[in-house]
């Protein structure tokens, strides 16, 4: 039986970058047929319909059906996987509260539609920013759906961190592992290199040989570069990250479904791990086991790392309080 995948904002650039790779089997594998539901606002329907025509012309052997709609009830009907890509971007003069309120008006109804119409095994990945709090809003509106079924994408941040470390030690990115992202998908995020490995051994010595003072390099170069990489791409490219965001979304979902052989990063609901308040959607080091994300526990955080994690978590708490004050949770 085919897996039904709903993609919101499907007429946008990230949606377009996702569709053909999913249809080709990159997300769920070469033996898993898929059915795609493309959800768009009325103004975006033509773009989504054009993408659907191209999907037909691709004659993908795994693609059983494509449907385009602006009705969340139709889009999420029977969905096994939901990729919530579409979100309201921050416009000129918008305060954080304005942005959160605008996105609550999107993700709240989508969460309710997921609860009412999606399959019992639904897995939701929120890509649209502010991803962590948008995921919290959707989960809060999805009465009856376990909060563990809602995640926020921080795999892109992890991929950026691993790539920067690989450049620093002149190694392939695939050889660098265990670089989790803590906290919020924002400029406050903390990419943690204290447990990083290079070809399975601690990376610290190789990094020190290249950069000298590792802590200074982290503070002055590495963390700012990772946290502000999206802005750097906008400045250079003239628009935001597209293919890398789609790739991270595919990797996140594939790992969630098929399992991981090591740590990765995901924004998942907190049950108090590492002192993070319960209920927040916070990025942690995680493993996927039997189709569930499990937080890697017992890792040591020194005072410097702890302060950075706490600062990012404080931002998540502030976002939650703002949304609560708006009556959106």
C-alpha positions as a Markdown table, in Angstrom:
| # | Residue | x | y | z |
|---|---|---|---|---|
| 1 | Unk | 0.0 | 0.0 | 0.0 |
| 2 | Unk | 1.3 | 3.4 | -0.9 |
| 3 | Unk | 2.4 | 6.0 | 1.7 |
| 4 | Unk | 0.4 | 9.2 | 1.5 |
| 5 | Unk | 2.6 | 12.3 | 1.9 |
| 6 | Unk | 1.1 | 15.8 | 2.3 |
| 7 | Unk | 3.3 | 18.8 | 1.5 |
| 8 | Unk | 2.2 | 22.2 | 2.4 |
| 9 | Unk | 3.4 | 25.2 | 0.5 |
| 10 | Unk | 4.0 | 22.8 | -2.3 |
| 11 | Unk | 4.0 | 25.4 | -4.9 |
| 12 | Unk | 7.0 | 27.1 | -3.4 |
| 13 | Unk | 10.7 | 26.6 | -4.0 |
| 14 | Unk | 11.4 | 24.1 | -1.2 |
| 15 | Unk | 8.2 | 22.2 | -2.1 |
| 16 | Unk | 9.3 | 22.0 | -5.7 |
| 17 | Unk | 12.8 | 20.8 | -4.7 |
| 18 | Unk | 11.1 | 18.1 | -2.5 |
| 19 | Unk | 8.6 | 16.7 | -4.9 |
| 20 | Unk | 10.7 | 15.0 | -7.5 |
| 21 | Unk | 13.2 | 13.5 | -5.1 |
| 22 | Unk | 10.3 | 12.0 | -3.1 |
| 23 | Unk | 8.7 | 10.6 | -6.2 |
| 24 | Unk | 12.1 | 9.1 | -7.2 |
| 25 | Unk | 12.3 | 7.2 | -3.9 |
| 26 | Unk | 15.0 | 9.3 | -2.2 |
| 27 | Unk | 12.9 | 9.7 | 1.0 |
| 28 | Unk | 11.3 | 6.3 | 1.6 |
| 29 | Unk | 13.4 | 4.0 | -0.7 |
| 30 | Unk | 13.2 | 2.4 | -4.1 |
| 31 | Unk | 10.4 | 0.0 | -3.2 |
| 32 | Unk | 7.9 | 2.2 | -1.5 |
| 33 | Unk | 5.1 | 3.7 | -3.7 |
| 34 | Unk | 3.9 | 7.1 | -2.7 |
| 35 | Unk | 0.8 | 9.3 | -3.1 |
| 36 | Unk | 1.3 | 13.0 | -3.0 |
| 37 | Unk | -1.1 | 15.6 | -1.7 |
| 38 | Unk | 0.0 | 19.2 | -2.5 |
| 39 | Unk | -1.6 | 21.8 | -0.2 |
| 40 | Unk | -1.4 | 25.5 | -1.2 |
| 41 | Unk | -3.2 | 28.7 | -0.5 |
| 42 | Unk | -5.4 | 29.8 | -3.4 |
| 43 | Unk | -2.8 | 32.2 | -4.8 |
| 44 | Unk | -0.3 | 29.3 | -5.0 |
| 45 | Unk | -2.5 | 26.7 | -6.6 |
| 46 | Unk | -1.3 | 27.3 | -10.1 |
| 47 | Unk | 2.3 | 26.8 | -9.2 |
| 48 | Unk | 1.4 | 23.5 | -7.4 |
| 49 | Unk | -0.7 | 22.4 | -10.4 |
| 50 | Unk | 2.3 | 23.1 | -12.7 |
| 51 | Unk | 4.5 | 20.9 | -10.4 |
| 52 | Unk | 1.9 | 18.2 | -10.5 |
| 53 | Unk | 1.9 | 18.2 | -14.3 |
| 54 | Unk | 5.7 | 17.9 | -14.3 |
| 55 | Unk | 5.4 | 15.0 | -11.8 |
| 56 | Unk | 3.1 | 13.3 | -14.3 |
| 57 | Unk | 5.5 | 13.9 | -17.1 |
| 58 | Unk | 8.3 | 12.4 | -15.0 |
| 59 | Unk | 6.5 | 9.0 | -15.2 |
| 60 | Unk | 8.0 | 8.0 | -11.8 |
| 61 | Unk | 7.4 | 4.3 | -11.2 |
| 62 | Unk | 6.8 | 4.9 | -7.5 |
| 63 | Unk | 4.3 | 7.7 | -7.9 |
| 64 | Unk | 0.7 | 6.4 | -7.8 |
| 65 | Unk | -1.2 | 9.7 | -7.6 |
| 66 | Unk | -0.9 | 13.5 | -7.2 |
| 67 | Unk | -3.6 | 15.7 | -5.9 |
| 68 | Unk | -3.5 | 19.5 | -5.6 |
| 69 | Unk | -5.9 | 21.3 | -3.1 |
| 70 | Unk | -6.3 | 24.3 | -1.0 |
| 71 | Unk | -8.5 | 22.4 | 1.5 |
| 72 | Unk | -6.6 | 21.0 | 4.6 |
| 73 | Unk | -9.3 | 18.4 | 5.2 |
| 74 | Unk | -8.6 | 17.0 | 1.7 |
| 75 | Unk | -4.8 | 17.4 | 1.9 |
| 76 | Unk | -4.4 | 15.6 | 5.2 |
| 77 | Unk | -7.0 | 12.8 | 4.6 |
| 78 | Unk | -5.3 | 9.5 | 5.3 |
| 79 | Unk | -1.8 | 11.2 | 5.4 |
| 80 | Unk | 1.0 | 9.1 | 6.8 |
| 81 | Unk | 3.6 | 11.8 | 6.5 |
| 82 | Unk | 3.1 | 15.6 | 6.6 |
| 83 | Unk | 5.8 | 18.0 | 5.6 |
| 84 | Unk | 4.7 | 21.5 | 6.7 |
| 85 | Unk | 6.8 | 23.7 | 4.5 |
| 86 | Unk | 4.5 | 26.7 | 3.9 |
| 87 | Unk | 4.8 | 29.5 | 6.5 |
| 88 | Unk | 4.4 | 33.2 | 6.8 |
| 89 | Unk | 7.8 | 34.9 | 6.4 |
| 90 | Unk | 8.8 | 37.8 | 8.5 |
| 91 | Unk | 8.0 | 41.0 | 6.5 |
| 92 | Unk | 9.2 | 44.6 | 6.9 |
| 93 | Unk | 8.3 | 46.1 | 10.3 |
| 94 | Unk | 6.9 | 42.8 | 11.7 |
| 95 | Unk | 7.6 | 42.2 | 15.3 |
| 96 | Unk | 8.1 | 38.7 | 16.6 |
| 97 | Unk | 4.6 | 38.6 | 18.1 |
| 98 | Unk | 3.2 | 39.6 | 14.7 |
| 99 | Unk | 5.1 | 36.7 | 13.0 |
| 100 | Unk | 4.0 | 34.2 | 15.7 |
| 101 | Unk | 0.4 | 35.3 | 15.4 |
| 102 | Unk | 0.4 | 35.0 | 11.6 |
| 103 | Unk | 1.9 | 31.5 | 11.7 |
| 104 | Unk | -0.5 | 30.4 | 14.5 |
| 105 | Unk | -3.3 | 31.2 | 12.0 |
| 106 | Unk | -1.7 | 28.7 | 9.6 |
| 107 | Unk | -0.3 | 25.9 | 11.8 |
| 108 | Unk | -3.2 | 25.8 | 14.3 |
| 109 | Unk | -5.8 | 24.9 | 11.6 |
| 110 | Unk | -3.3 | 22.5 | 10.0 |
| 111 | Unk | -2.8 | 20.7 | 13.3 |
| 112 | Unk | -6.6 | 20.5 | 13.8 |
| 113 | Unk | -7.0 | 19.1 | 10.3 |
| 114 | Unk | -4.3 | 16.5 | 10.9 |
| 115 | Unk | -6.1 | 15.4 | 14.1 |
| 116 | Unk | -9.4 | 15.1 | 12.2 |
| 117 | Unk | -8.2 | 13.5 | 9.0 |
| 118 | Unk | -4.7 | 12.0 | 9.0 |
| 119 | Unk | -3.8 | 8.3 | 9.4 |
| 120 | Unk | -3.2 | 7.0 | 12.9 |
| 121 | Unk | 0.6 | 6.6 | 12.2 |
| 122 | Unk | 1.0 | 10.3 | 11.0 |
| 123 | Unk | 4.5 | 11.8 | 11.3 |
| 124 | Unk | 4.8 | 15.6 | 11.0 |
| 125 | Unk | 7.9 | 17.6 | 10.2 |
| 126 | Unk | 7.7 | 21.4 | 10.4 |
| 127 | Unk | 10.0 | 23.1 | 8.0 |
| 128 | Unk | 8.5 | 26.6 | 7.9 |
| 129 | Unk | 9.9 | 29.1 | 10.4 |
| 130 | Unk | 9.8 | 29.7 | 13.3 |
| 131 | Unk | 9.9 | 25.9 | 13.0 |
| 132 | Unk | 10.0 | 24.9 | 16.7 |
| 133 | Unk | 7.1 | 27.1 | 17.8 |
| 134 | Unk | 5.1 | 26.4 | 14.7 |
| 135 | Unk | 5.5 | 22.7 | 15.5 |
| 136 | Unk | 4.3 | 23.4 | 19.1 |
| 137 | Unk | 1.3 | 25.3 | 17.8 |
| 138 | Unk | 0.3 | 22.5 | 15.4 |
| 139 | Unk | 0.8 | 19.8 | 18.1 |
| 140 | Unk | -1.3 | 21.8 | 20.5 |
| 141 | Unk | -4.1 | 22.1 | 18.0 |
| 142 | Unk | -4.0 | 18.3 | 17.1 |
| 143 | Unk | -6.0 | 17.0 | 20.0 |
| 144 | Unk | -5.6 | 13.2 | 20.3 |
| 145 | Unk | -2.4 | 13.0 | 18.3 |
| 146 | Unk | 0.7 | 12.3 | 20.5 |
| 147 | Unk | 3.0 | 15.3 | 20.7 |
| 148 | Unk | 5.9 | 13.0 | 19.8 |
| 149 | Unk | 4.4 | 12.8 | 16.2 |
| 150 | Unk | 5.3 | 16.5 | 15.7 |
| 151 | Unk | 8.9 | 17.5 | 15.0 |
| 152 | Unk | 10.8 | 20.6 | 13.8 |
| 153 | Unk | 13.6 | 20.4 | 11.3 |
| 154 | Unk | 17.1 | 21.1 | 12.6 |
| 155 | Unk | 18.8 | 18.7 | 10.4 |
| 156 | Unk | 19.8 | 21.5 | 8.1 |
| 157 | Unk | 21.6 | 23.2 | 10.9 |
| 158 | Unk | 23.4 | 20.0 | 11.7 |
| 159 | Unk | 24.4 | 19.5 | 8.1 |
| 160 | Unk | 25.8 | 23.0 | 8.0 |
| 161 | Unk | 27.8 | 22.4 | 11.2 |
| 162 | Unk | 29.2 | 19.1 | 9.9 |
| 163 | Unk | 30.1 | 20.7 | 6.6 |
| 164 | Unk | 32.0 | 23.6 | 8.4 |
| 165 | Unk | 33.9 | 21.1 | 10.6 |
| 166 | Unk | 34.8 | 19.0 | 7.5 |
| 167 | Unk | 36.1 | 22.1 | 5.8 |
| 168 | Unk | 38.1 | 23.0 | 8.9 |
| 169 | Unk | 39.9 | 19.6 | 9.1 |
| 170 | Unk | 40.0 | 19.1 | 5.3 |
| 171 | Unk | 37.9 | 15.9 | 5.3 |
| 172 | Unk | 34.7 | 14.7 | 3.6 |
| 173 | Unk | 31.5 | 15.8 | 5.4 |
| 174 | Unk | 30.4 | 12.1 | 5.7 |
| 175 | Unk | 33.4 | 11.4 | 8.0 |
| 176 | Unk | 32.2 | 14.0 | 10.6 |
| 177 | Unk | 29.5 | 12.7 | 13.0 |
| 178 | Unk | 27.9 | 13.5 | 16.3 |
| 179 | Unk | 27.5 | 17.2 | 16.0 |
| 180 | Unk | 24.0 | 17.8 | 17.5 |
| 181 | Unk | 22.1 | 21.0 | 17.5 |
| 182 | Unk | 20.6 | 22.2 | 20.8 |
| 183 | Unk | 17.7 | 24.6 | 21.3 |
| 184 | Unk | 15.8 | 26.7 | 18.7 |
| 185 | Unk | 16.2 | 26.8 | 15.0 |
| 186 | Unk | 17.3 | 30.4 | 15.1 |
| 187 | Unk | 20.4 | 32.5 | 15.6 |
| 188 | Unk | 20.5 | 31.3 | 19.3 |
| 189 | Unk | 21.0 | 27.6 | 18.4 |
| 190 | Unk | 24.0 | 25.8 | 19.8 |
| 191 | Unk | 25.9 | 23.5 | 17.4 |
| 192 | Unk | 27.8 | 21.3 | 19.8 |
| 193 | Unk | 31.2 | 19.9 | 18.8 |
| 194 | Unk | 32.2 | 18.5 | 22.1 |
| 195 | Unk | 31.3 | 14.9 | 21.1 |
| 196 | Unk | 32.2 | 15.2 | 17.4 |
| 197 | Unk | 34.0 | 12.4 | 15.7 |
| 198 | Unk | 36.1 | 12.1 | 12.6 |
| 199 | Unk | 36.0 | 8.7 | 11.0 |
| 200 | Unk | 34.8 | 7.3 | 14.3 |
| 201 | Unk | 37.5 | 8.9 | 16.6 |
| 202 | Unk | 37.3 | 12.2 | 18.5 |
| 203 | Unk | 37.7 | 15.1 | 16.2 |
| 204 | Unk | 39.2 | 17.5 | 18.9 |
| 205 | Unk | 42.9 | 16.9 | 18.2 |
| 206 | Unk | 42.5 | 17.2 | 14.4 |
| 207 | Unk | 40.5 | 20.4 | 14.8 |
| 208 | Unk | 43.1 | 21.9 | 17.3 |
| 209 | Unk | 45.9 | 21.3 | 14.8 |
| 210 | Unk | 44.0 | 23.3 | 12.1 |
| 211 | Unk | 42.4 | 26.2 | 14.1 |
| 212 | Unk | 44.6 | 26.5 | 17.2 |
| 213 | Unk | 42.4 | 27.8 | 20.0 |
| 214 | Unk | 39.2 | 25.7 | 19.5 |
| 215 | Unk | 37.0 | 27.6 | 21.9 |
| 216 | Unk | 37.9 | 31.0 | 20.3 |
| 217 | Unk | 37.2 | 29.4 | 16.8 |
| 218 | Unk | 33.9 | 28.2 | 18.0 |
| 219 | Unk | 32.8 | 31.6 | 19.4 |
| 220 | Unk | 34.2 | 33.8 | 16.6 |
| 221 | Unk | 33.9 | 31.7 | 13.5 |
| 222 | Unk | 32.0 | 28.4 | 13.7 |
| 223 | Unk | 28.9 | 29.1 | 15.7 |
| 224 | Unk | 28.2 | 32.5 | 13.9 |
| 225 | Unk | 28.8 | 30.9 | 10.5 |
| 226 | Unk | 26.4 | 28.0 | 11.2 |
| 227 | Unk | 23.7 | 30.2 | 12.9 |
| 228 | Unk | 23.8 | 32.8 | 10.1 |
| 229 | Unk | 24.3 | 30.5 | 7.1 |
| 230 | Unk | 20.8 | 31.1 | 5.9 |
| 231 | Unk | 21.3 | 34.9 | 5.8 |
| 232 | Unk | 24.7 | 34.4 | 4.1 |
| 233 | Unk | 23.0 | 32.3 | 1.4 |
| 234 | Unk | 20.3 | 35.0 | 0.9 |
| 235 | Unk | 23.0 | 37.6 | 0.5 |
| 236 | Unk | 25.0 | 35.6 | -2.0 |
| 237 | Unk | 22.2 | 33.9 | -3.9 |
| 238 | Unk | 19.5 | 36.5 | -3.6 |
| 239 | Unk | 17.0 | 34.1 | -2.1 |
| 240 | Unk | 16.9 | 31.6 | 0.8 |
| 241 | Unk | 18.1 | 28.1 | 1.1 |
| 242 | Unk | 16.1 | 25.7 | -1.1 |
| 243 | Unk | 17.9 | 22.5 | -2.1 |
| 244 | Unk | 19.8 | 22.1 | 1.1 |
| 245 | Unk | 16.5 | 22.6 | 3.1 |
| 246 | Unk | 14.8 | 20.0 | 1.0 |
| 247 | Unk | 17.7 | 17.6 | 1.4 |
| 248 | Unk | 17.6 | 17.9 | 5.1 |
| 249 | Unk | 13.9 | 17.4 | 5.2 |
| 250 | Unk | 14.3 | 14.2 | 3.2 |
| 251 | Unk | 17.1 | 12.9 | 5.5 |
| 252 | Unk | 15.1 | 13.7 | 8.6 |
| 253 | Unk | 12.0 | 11.9 | 7.4 |
| 254 | Unk | 14.0 | 8.9 | 6.1 |
| 255 | Unk | 15.8 | 8.5 | 9.4 |
| 256 | Unk | 12.6 | 8.8 | 11.3 |
| 257 | Unk | 11.0 | 6.0 | 9.3 |
| 258 | Unk | 13.9 | 3.7 | 8.8 |
| 259 | Unk | 16.1 | 4.4 | 11.8 |
| 260 | Unk | 19.5 | 5.8 | 12.5 |
| 261 | Unk | 22.9 | 4.2 | 13.2 |
| 262 | Unk | 24.2 | 7.2 | 15.2 |
| 263 | Unk | 23.1 | 10.5 | 16.6 |
| 264 | Unk | 21.4 | 13.2 | 14.6 |
| 265 | Unk | 19.4 | 16.3 | 15.5 |
| 266 | Unk | 15.7 | 17.0 | 15.5 |
| 267 | Unk | 13.3 | 19.3 | 17.3 |
| 268 | Unk | 11.2 | 17.0 | 19.4 |
| 269 | Unk | 8.9 | 17.4 | 22.4 |
| 270 | Unk | 10.7 | 17.7 | 25.7 |
| 271 | Unk | 9.8 | 15.6 | 28.7 |
| 272 | Unk | 12.3 | 17.5 | 30.9 |
| 273 | Unk | 15.5 | 16.1 | 29.5 |
| 274 | Unk | 18.6 | 18.2 | 30.2 |
| 275 | Unk | 16.4 | 20.6 | 32.2 |
| 276 | Unk | 14.4 | 21.8 | 29.1 |
| 277 | Unk | 10.8 | 22.6 | 30.2 |
| 278 | Unk | 8.3 | 20.0 | 29.4 |
| 279 | Unk | 6.2 | 20.5 | 26.3 |
| 280 | Unk | 8.7 | 22.7 | 24.4 |
| 281 | Unk | 9.7 | 21.5 | 20.9 |
| 282 | Unk | 13.4 | 21.7 | 21.3 |
| 283 | Unk | 16.3 | 20.4 | 19.3 |
| 284 | Unk | 18.3 | 17.6 | 20.9 |
| 285 | Unk | 20.7 | 14.9 | 19.9 |
| 286 | Unk | 18.4 | 12.0 | 19.0 |
| 287 | Unk | 18.3 | 8.5 | 17.6 |
| 288 | Unk | 15.5 | 7.0 | 15.6 |
| 289 | Unk | 14.6 | 3.5 | 16.9 |
| 290 | Unk | 11.6 | 1.5 | 15.8 |
| 291 | Unk | 10.1 | 4.6 | 14.1 |
| 292 | Unk | 10.4 | 6.8 | 17.2 |
| 293 | Unk | 12.8 | 9.6 | 18.0 |
| 294 | Unk | 14.6 | 9.0 | 21.3 |
| 295 | Unk | 16.7 | 11.7 | 22.9 |
| 296 | Unk | 20.3 | 10.8 | 23.6 |
| 297 | Unk | 20.6 | 11.2 | 27.4 |
| 298 | Unk | 23.6 | 11.4 | 29.7 |
| 299 | Unk | 25.8 | 13.7 | 27.6 |
| 300 | Unk | 27.9 | 16.2 | 29.6 |
| 301 | Unk | 27.6 | 19.9 | 29.0 |
| 302 | Unk | 30.3 | 22.2 | 30.5 |
| 303 | Unk | 29.3 | 25.6 | 31.9 |
| 304 | Unk | 30.0 | 27.3 | 28.6 |
| 305 | Unk | 27.9 | 24.9 | 26.6 |
| 306 | Unk | 25.2 | 24.9 | 29.3 |
| 307 | Unk | 24.8 | 28.6 | 29.1 |
| 308 | Unk | 24.4 | 28.5 | 25.3 |
| 309 | Unk | 21.8 | 25.8 | 25.5 |
| 310 | Unk | 19.9 | 27.7 | 28.3 |
| 311 | Unk | 19.9 | 30.9 | 26.2 |
| 312 | Unk | 18.3 | 29.1 | 23.2 |
| 313 | Unk | 15.8 | 27.3 | 25.4 |
| 314 | Unk | 14.9 | 30.7 | 27.0 |
| 315 | Unk | 14.1 | 32.0 | 23.6 |
| 316 | Unk | 11.8 | 29.0 | 23.0 |
| 317 | Unk | 10.1 | 29.7 | 26.4 |
| 318 | Unk | 9.6 | 33.4 | 25.4 |
| 319 | Unk | 8.1 | 32.3 | 22.0 |
| 320 | Unk | 5.7 | 30.0 | 23.8 |
| 321 | Unk | 4.7 | 32.7 | 26.3 |
| 322 | Unk | 4.0 | 35.1 | 23.4 |
| 323 | Unk | 1.8 | 32.6 | 21.7 |
| 324 | Unk | 0.0 | 31.8 | 25.0 |
| 325 | Unk | -0.6 | 35.5 | 25.5 |
| 326 | Unk | -2.1 | 35.6 | 22.0 |
| 327 | Unk | -4.5 | 32.8 | 23.0 |
| 328 | Unk | -3.0 | 30.6 | 20.3 |
| 329 | Unk | -2.2 | 27.6 | 22.5 |
